């Protein structure tokens, strides 16, 4: 996809909207943006996208997220740089079919998501969740034996990764460090790396599901992937396998996962995302001993905002010099 725009013939007007992953813009950050945007650029920083509406009319560029109502208030907009790894909130018809370019964190996010993924995985395989919940009772002979006799070592197991983007690559790197075998598939032709010798196509999905001891799904949310992890999907997994998802919760069919856990047809689920967010207090997923969850917090990192801000500034320079921008999102594909 072409990631270049015409070189601006006037000073840039840049609107920065603070978001969950960019909660603050320091004076140093503002100066970095100003330097990258070029002489006489207008830089406006607001605390939320809603506050950006009053400043959007003259904006050429927005750093943040752009709901439909903000997009409609920005008739001169040429480019948005997203401060979110998932871009499904941009996929409304008016934006998709516009000439506005979309870039973001593509390829930058992954390490911290993979950290949480392995924390969740170890919470199940090493019975850490059980030990924490038992508290002092964990020291009884019965409970210690129960945990010791059911703990699983990751070395030698197979991790299957569905979607070999930034998160998938970081998962593979950590899996290799744990002595796991790694196999990955993707809908696109992407290079192998991080212990994966070959990235297979989606035609290998059924086989990957069947052989994986840990099945990690790192796909973007699209119409094709929504609720793809349904009961039949889980039924095809090994009965001891763990389902792992730290990317998009809507990829999971909630009823299918609940049924799979209830019937014991999979070994467990490790989730940072849920089919419905926030997950209701009466959801059956809370009740399973072999389901461990965090509340969509894996995206947090002390480095995340800075990494994306630096990419945005590199892209500002690229825009002014007529070069291709980094982190291009294919609006038609949805990622």
Secondary structure, DSSP 8 states (H G I E B T S, - for coil): --------SS--EEEEE-BTTB----HHHHHHHHHHH-TT-EEEEESSHHHHGGG-TT-SEEEE---HHHHHT-TT--EEEES-S--GGG-SHHHHTSS-EEE--TTT--HHHHHHHHHHHHHHHT-HHHHHHHGGGGGSHHHHHHHHHH----TT-EEEEES-SHHHHHHHHHHHHTT-EEEEE-SS-----TT-S-EE-GGGHHHHHHH-SEEEE-----TTTTT-B-HHHHHTS-TT-EEEE-S-GGGB-HHHHHHHHHHT-SSEEEESS-SSSS--TT-GGGG-TTEEE--S-TT--TTHHHHHHHHHHHHHHHHHHT---SSB--TTTT-
